[in-house]
C-alpha cells in the first residue's frame, strides 16, 4: 500500500520539454523521478521558433498513453516561463536529463536563471540509464524519416505514429 503525503507536503516535480516525440529515455526519467517526488507534471512546451513534427495535442496524447493510468503523472501543455508553471502547480523540483557533457552548459545556464527567478525551485540533473543514453527525439525523427526501425527507441504508439507521419 502506498502512503500519500498529506495536503501541503506533496513533493511535486516538473519535467518540461518538447517531447517531439517522447522516447524511452523520457519514459525512464519519468519513472525514476518517483524516487524523490510524489507527483510529476510533464509539461509539453510550445516553442514558436521550432517546427515540431507532432502537434502539442498529439505529444500530450503519446505521453498519456506511455504513462498509462499512473495517477501520479499529470501531462499538460505550457508556454512562457517554466518558473510560472512551477508556482502554479506547486513544483519545487525541475527534472532535467543530461545525456552528454554537451548538454550541461545550456542546462546549467537555464538552472541558474530559474533559480534567479524562483529561488526555491531546484533543478535536479539526472543521468540517463545506460541503455537510453544515445536516444534523442531528433535522432528518432531522423531515423524514422529515412525508414529506419525505431521500435526499440520509443513506445509502440509513437513508433506507429512516426511510420504514419513519414509514409505521407
N, C-alpha and C positions, 0 to 999 in steps of 0.2 A: 504494500500500500504506500502510495506517495503522499507525503505530508506537504501541503501547500502552506507557504508563509501567510501570516495574517495580513490584512489590508495595510498598505503603507510600508511593508517590509519586503514586498516582492522585488526581486532583483531582475530588472528589465535591461536587456541588451538590444542594441540596434546594429543591423548588418545591412549596409546600403551598397548598391551597385547598379550597374546597368543590366546584369544577368541576361545578356543577349548572345546566346541562350544560357540558362542555368546549366552547370556542368556537375559532374561527380565531385569535383573539387569544392564547389559551392555547397553541395549536399554534405560533404564531410565537415566543413566548418560549421554549418547549421547544427548538425548533431552534436559536435564536440563543444559547442557553446554552452550546452546544458550542464556541463561540468561546473560552471560558475554563474549561470543565470537560470532563473525560473521561467522566464518568458523571453521570447525573441521576436522583435519586429523586423521583418525583412522588407526593406524599403527599396522599391524599384524606381530608379531615378529616370526622370525625363530630362534629357540633355538636348537642348535645341541645336547645339553645334554638331551633333552626331546624327548620322542616318542609320538608325537601327534596322536590323533585319526583321525583327518581330515588333509588333505594337506593344505598348505598355500592358494592355489588357491580355495579350497572348502570353507575355512573360509572367504576369501575375498568375495566370491560369496554370502555366507549366510549374511554377514553384508550388502552388497549392496541390497540384497532382503529385509532385515529387515528395512533398512532406506529408501527404495523406491527411488523416484526420487528427493530427497532433494538435491538441488544443493549446499547446504552449507556443505555437507559431502563428503570428499574425502577418499577413502579406498585404502591402498597400503601396500605392504609387506615391511619389513625392517629387517636388521640385523646390528649389530655394535652398536655404541654409540647413544643413544637417542638424545644427545645434537647435534650431527652432523646432524641428521634428522631435528631437530628443526631449526637449522640455514638454512638448505636447503629450508624448507617450510615457513620460516619466523614466526614460532610459538614462542610466548612469554610466553605461559602458558602450563604446563603439568598437565593434569587431572588424578587424582588417586582416586579410590574408597576405602573407609575404611569400611568394614563390621563389624569388631570387633577390640578390643584393640590389639589382637594378630597380626593384620595386620600392626599396627602402627610402630613398631620398624624397620622392614625391609624397609617400605616405607619412613620413616623419614631418615634413613641412605642413601637411594637412592636419596632423595630430596637434601640432603646436598652435596652429591658427584656431582649431576647435577649442583648445584649452584656453586660449586668449578670450574667445567669445563666450565660453561657458566653462569656467574653471573647475566645476565638479563633474564634468563629462570626461571620463578617462578613455583612452584608446588602448585596446589590447591587440597586439600583433600576434597572429597565430601562424605557425609554420604548417604547411600542408602535410598530409600523410604522404609517405614515400611514393605510393602508387598513384598519387594525383598531382605531384609536383609539376609536371610538364604540361598539365592541361590548362588552357585558357580559352575563353569564349571566342577570341579572334582566331585562334588556331582551329578550333572546332568548326567555325564557319568556313574557314578556308578549305579544310579537308572535305567538308560536306559539299562545298561549291564545285569541287572537281571530282565528285563521285566517290570519295573515299569512305571507308567504314568508320562511323563514329559511335557504333553501338557500345563500345567499351568505355566511352568518354562521357556519355550523357544517358539520362533516363530514357527508356523506350519511347515515351510520349514525345520527347524532344527529338529523338532520332527520326521518328516518323514525320514530325513537322518539318525538319530540315530536308528530308527526302522530298516531301511535297513541295516545299518552297523552291528548291533548286530544280525540280522537274519541270517547272513552268518555263 
